[in-house]
Amino acid sequence: MANPVVHCEIGCKDSKATQEFYAKLFQWKIAEAGPAAMIDAGKGPTGHITGLGHEPFHYTIFYLAVDDVRGYTDKATKLGGKILVPPVPVPTGTFARIQDPAGKTVGLWEPAAK
């Protein structure tokens, strides 16, 4: 797959309860990391649980690896999609969220250059 799923995010209202549920259900190791809790599932993509404290409370999203977040957000708009979250640089890379023409949300992830 040219653009594999590399990260997932679970949004919630009650982070502690959500962490407890998934840790017990899947035996995930979950560690607090600032406003999020990082998921260590042992293999597969990374992930985190986020209690935003505001809407939207209930969502899940996956992030696809890309080599140029800005290029993909531009391409998405040309194809009829929308940019929901423009490219945001963080210490480990850059992310964005787009919406396809039917309203589904997908995350984009570009790792920082090494």
Buried (B, 14 or more C-beta within 10 A) or exposed (E): EEBEBBBBBBBBBEBEEBBEBBBEEEEBEBEEEEEBBBBEBEEEBBBBBBBBEEEEEEEEBBBBBBEEBBEBBEEBEEEEBBBBBEBEEEEEBBBBBBBEEEEEBBBBBBEEEE
